[in-house]
């Protein structure tokens, strides 16, 4: 689902992988679908311990760095030249990519050599090499599985057990605004860099490189720059609560301005569990393009409600289309944004009032393919309709 009426970010969201001279992946707020990715099953279950905030133990930045630093990975991905024909490509429609080396970060999660990182750090790579902590030894890595829809990838390296220092995985559902955090990674190729800050906000949504929305994202002011992608965001107990993935920039500045985003570790856990169980990752899909109804928008368009989601477009053949949801048929421009008016207005999901597009996005992202979802719609002259949508599997990209 594309949130076409919500305010767009005033600047680009940049991924942290450095690709040759191009140091970021530009993305914008938008679609909420996801990608079905075929992968290889993990040969053994994860063994990373889960920490609890009930202990109340805290550590200094130095202690966290000393303890967790050896388990943080410096990742180099060799990319072959290719045609960037995707409309989601940061290089534009048909611009050629010259290949080169992309650098990013990652971290060990068990004693069997499994490493979590961002998908955009290793996507399209012909070769991936990893160095752990302060070691100068390169280990060739296998991409075990990846999910572009959440920007998560799982790698595996063969390394002696005494050289493995896995990080403990925390519970991102318990994170609170104001909690102190530490980021360890390789910004601009400067390996073993540590920065500190706080959790600035929760429940953010960012766009994955393939065009779908990632929910429950953690915002932090800990300095994150290109090259930090895939590295851990760590709480005061030394446990990973997120994977550093994107930054928001402003005024043509490609560096940190104090607004970074981390994919929650609970999301990454779910991805890894699907890879382990099914050998692939699937996400729910509804197939609408819409935007939030606000009091100002309702007044301008003479809508019957001040909250909800105005359906702008229904993807042909999608679950929403099959359920009879209708998109708009009248083109208009509102505050510079082109929309289609006259479509259904979603007011409730499963009997729960919907205040914004973000509510629908979260509900669909929390569901599974095959789940049934009842929507309450307003159509035409205040006609109320109830439809049941059987959610499908999201396509490979939002376009």
Secondary structure, DSSP 8 states (H G I E B T S, - for coil): -EE-SS---SS-EEES-EETTB---EE-S-------EE----SS-----B--GGG-----HHHHHHHHGGGEEEEEEEE--EEE--TT-TT-SSEEE--EEEEEEEEE-STT-EEEE-HHHHTTEEEEEEEETT----EE-EEEEEETTTTEEEEE----GGG-----B--GGG--TT-EEEEEE-GGG--SEEEEEEEEEEEEEEE-TTS-EEEEEEEE-S---TT-TT-EEEETTS-EEEEEEEEE--TT--S--S-EEEEEHHHHHHHHHHHHHHSEE--EE--EEEEEE-HHHHHHHT-S-SSEEEEEEE-TTSHHHHTT-----EEEEETTEEEEES--EEEEETTEE--SHHHHHHHHHTS-TT-EEEEEEEETTTEEEEEEEE-EE--SS--
